[in-house]
């Protein structure tokens, strides 16, 4: 997914429009995007909306993930939305493999549903390599607002203070063979120039897409995570040259050495090219 749009689970009018916003994924939020006294209503509203959609994979629509609450309320969330329309659950405030095991147990009747732990504390981030190998985990995300509150980190304009945390997540996902993570949201949905710059930096850091809180952010995020025609052409030519040579190392058009590691990056560009999804 290049982009995923958070939609509050207690807002049926927003859910009704969500699939047409241009996101590659939808995150139905039952946690922080919902007021404490509206949690039960959000669960019921989301489940009703989901039940009216085609099953996952049966139509060309965005993936649908649901962010559930931590602890016992999250188990109730998981059971309520364990439907064929759901790709996976984002498990808020995950800290231990036991948290994931409890959710997986609640999903025994829904083996197709994947899990995405949301790491929002120092304890979670330091356990990232273990959480990445938890039951049903296919990807992970970082919750930076809660992480900053937990650690006292005060991010500056360029987010340098969060570089280690972001890199730790990327490395943990790569080491476990998971999907590249979605980058954290930007809460300023009006400054699209700043969004573009920060999203490009996160792409260079190894993120595969970005979560969004407003539809206006989606075109920018999708564009940044879509390789340009020139990037695709360079990658295609490099792969073809390497495969045609049939050797361990070749030279590109500029005379630079190209080996399998470089070609792996080129293949990743081709996999993300328009029309390949």
N, C-alpha and C positions, 0 to 999 in steps of 0.2 A: 504493500500500500504506500502510495506517495503521500496520501493525505487521509485523515480520519476526522470527522466532525463530531464533537460532543453535542448531544441533544438531551435536555432534561427529560427524564422519564415521566414526569407529571404534566407535561405540556403536549396534549394531543394535537393541537394545531401546528406545533413545530414538528412533531413526529410525522404528520401527514405530508409535510413538504420535504422531509429530510433526504429522501432517495433521489430527488431531482436537483440537489444543490451542486453536484459536480464532485463530490468526495469519492474516493476509492473505498472508503469504509465509513460506517456510522458507529459511534459509541453511544449507546443509550445509557444515560447516567442515572443510577439509582442512589448514588452516594452524595458527594459534596455539592452537586448541582441541584439538590432537592432539599427543601427545608425539613428539619427534623420531624415536624408534625405532619408532613406530607409523604413520608416514606411508604406507608402501606398503600396509599392511593397511587403513588408512582409505580409500585410493583404491579398493581392490578392494571393500570393504564398501559404500561409497557407490554405486559403479557397479552393483553387484548389486541394491541397494535401488531405485535409480532405474529400472532396467530392468524391474522388476515393476510399475511404475505406468502409468496411462493417459498417453498423450501430452499435452503441454501444450495447453490449450484444448478438450480433448475431454470434460472432466468439471468440475463446479464444485468445484474444490479450490484450495488456495493456490498461488501462484506458487512455483516452486522455483529458487533461485539456489545456486550453489556457490562458496564462497570458496577460491580456489586459492593455492598457494604462489608466491612470486616466483621469477624465473629459470628455469633448465632444469627443476627439479621441477614448476613450475607448468605448463609446456608438456606434461609427461607427464600431469598432472592434467587439463588441458583435453581432451586426446585421449581419456582414459579416460571422461570424463563428457559427451562430445559426443553426447548422446542426445535423442530427441524430447521426453522428459519435462522437459528443462531449459529454463527461460526465459532464464537468463543466468549469467555468471560474474562474481564479484567478484574483481578482480585485486589481490591484496595488495601493499602497498608499491610501488605505481606511482609513478614519478618522471618518466618521459619518454614522449612519444608512441611512441617505439621499443618500449617495453615492451608497449604495447597492440598495436602492429603485429605483434609476434612472436606474441602469443596469437591474434590474428585470423588469422594465417597458419596456425597449427595447427588452426584451425577451418574450413578451407576447405570441408570436406565437410558442415558444419553451419551454413548461412547464417542460420538462424533464431535463433541464440544471440547475445544482446546482451552487452555488456560494461559493467561498473561499476568504474571505477578507485577504489581505496581510498587516499586521500591521508593519509600517515602521517609526513611529514617537512616541514621548512621548504621544501626544494626542490620538493616536490610541490605544496604549497599555493601557492607563488609561481607555479607553472606551471599552476594550475587552469584559467585560460581556454583554454590550449592543449590540455590533457588533455580538456576538455569537448567538444572538436571532434575527438577521436581516432576511429579506426575502430570502428564498432559501438557507440559509447558512447550509452546512453540515460539514464543517471543516474550520480551520483557519491556517495561517502560519505567521511566523515572519521574517521580512526582517532586518537582523542585521546590514548590512553595512549602510543603510540609518538611522537606529535607532541610531547607534553610531555617525554618522555625525550630527544628530539632537540634541543629548544630550551631546556630548563630552565624552562619554564613550570610554576608551582606553583598549580593552581586552588584558589580558596577555596570556601566552601560554596555560593555562588551561581554559580560558574563565570564570573564577570565577566572573568577573565583570558583566557578563550577566546573572547570576543565577536568580536574581529576575525577570527579563524580561521573561526568558524562563519558569520559574515556573508560572508566571502570565498567560501566554498563555495556559499552560497545565491545570491549574485550571479552567480557563474560559471555555475551551472546555468541560471539565468533568462536570462542573456545568450545562451547557446547553445541555448535552447529545449528543454532537457532536463526530465525529470520533476523535481518538487521533491524534494530529497534526504531520505533517512532520517536522523534525528538519531542521534548516537552513543549507545551503550549506557550504562546506569547499572549499575555493578557491585554496588550495594547493593539486593538484591531483597527485602529484608525491610521497608524503610521505604517503604511504598507512598504515604504522604502526601507525602514528599519527592519521590518519583517523579512524582506528579501535578503538583506545583508546578513542577518543572523541565521536565516535558514540555509544560505549558501555556506556559511561557516560550519554549521552542523552537518551538512552533507559532506564537506571535506573531512570532518572528524570521524565519519563512518556510519552516520545514521542513514536509514533507508527511506524515511518519510517524516512527516510531522503531524502531530495532533493539532486541531484548530478548535477555537471556541466560537467563531463567527464565520458565516458563509463568505464574507468579503475576503477572508484570508486564503480561501481555497485556490483561486486562480494563481496566486503568487507561489504558494507551496507546490502546487502541481507542476508549474513551469520549472521551478528550481530543481525538482527531482525528476524531470524528464530530460534525457540527454538531447542535446541539439543535433541537428542534421549533420553538422561537421564532426561532432564527437562520434556519432554512430558510424560515419564513413571511415574515420580514422581507425576506429576499433575493428570494423569489418576488414579493412585492408590489412591490418596488423595480424589478425587471426588467419586470414587467407595466406599471407606470406609465411607465417610460422608453420601452418599445416602443409603447405606445398613443399617447404624445405625438408620436412621430415627429419630435422635435426634438433638437438637440444637448445641451440642458440643460433639466432639469425640477427641481421642488422635491419633496422627500419629505414625509411626513406632519408632520414637525416643522419644515418650512419651510427645510430645508437644501438647498443646491444639489447636484444630482446630475448628473454627466456620464458619459461613456463609461468613464473610468478607474474611477469608483466602481462602475459596473455590472459591469465585469470582475470585481471582487472578489465581487460578489453571485453572478455566474455560477459562480465557483469554489466558493462555498458550496453551490450547488445540485448541482454535479458531485460533491461529496463527501457528499451527503446519503444516508441509508439508502435502499437500493433502486436507487440510480443506478449502483452498481458492477456 
